[in-house]
Amino acid sequence: MACEDERIVQEWLDHLGGLRVETKKMFGCYCLYCDGQAVGWIHDSVLRLREVGLSYLPDDIKRPAENDKIRELVIPLDYATAVWLPRAIQDTADFRKKQR
């Protein structure tokens, strides 16, 4: 499996200014970290953000079903500039820190 185009990864990162984010190539994708916490994956121009129960996301963001083994939100590249995206990334990292 080929890794995501680095230009697309950079496009996601460009809109997360102010956050402490980084990516690492892993499993044919880029794992997205915020404050040292793995919060999602970037692949096929999509950000798959870990599901942590954020209530302020748009209704058209597909949420996993209760029985799904993979608990991620599928966020298309069209949302890279959404005003709520940096908050969602940070809130996911904060939630994961508390779970440790």
N, C-alpha and C positions, 0 to 999 in steps of 0.2 A: 504494500500500500504506500503510495507516494505521500509525502508531507504536503501540507497546505502551502500554497504560494505565499512567500514571505511578505509580499506587498499587501495581501489581504490581512495577514496577521498584524502588520504595521498599521493598517487602516483602523482595525479594532482598537489597537493600543493608542493611536493618536487621539481618540475620543475619550480616553480614560485619564486625561491629564489631571494631575493633583493626587492621584492614587499611587500607592507604592505597588506597582504591578510588574510582573515579568513573565516570560514564557520559556518553556523548555520543550524541545522536540521529544516526543514520547509516543510510541505505539502508532506511528504514522500520522500523528496529530500534534498540536501544540497544547500542552497543559498550561492553563492560565492560573497564576498565583497572585494573590493580593495579601500583603502583609505576611508573606510566608505561608499562607493557607492555599491549598489547591481548591479553586472555586469553580473550575470548568475546563472545557476543551474547545479549541477552535479547529474546525475541519469542514471542508466543503463549503466555505464561506459562512458557516453557521457557528454561533457561540452556544454551546450546551452548558448552561449554568446549573449548578447543583440546586435541587429543589430544597428550600429551607422554609417555605411557607410565606413568602413575601406577598402581601395583599394588594399592593399598589401597582402591580404590573397590568398592562392592557389585557383585556379579555381575549384577544386573538393570539396571545402567547400560549402555545399548547402546553398544558400541564400533564404530568404523568398520571395515569390511573392509579388508584390505591394499590392494586395488585402488581403493578409494573416493577420489575427488578431494578431497572435503571431509573433513577429518580433525578431526572434532569429536565430543565426547561429549554426548549428549542427556540433560540432567538436568531432570526434571520439578519443578514448584513444590513438590511434596510433600517434596522433599529440601532445601528452603530452610533448615530448622532442623537438618539433619544435622550432627553434631559434626565430621565429616571435611571438610565443604565449605570452611570458611575455609582449612584446610591445603591443599586441592586448588587453590584460587585462588592462594595464595601460592606453592606449589610450581610451578605453571604459569608464573607471572610470573618466578620465579627461573630456571627452565629457559630461558625465552625470552631473558632477559638474557644468559645464558651463550652463547647461539647467535649473538649479535651480534658 
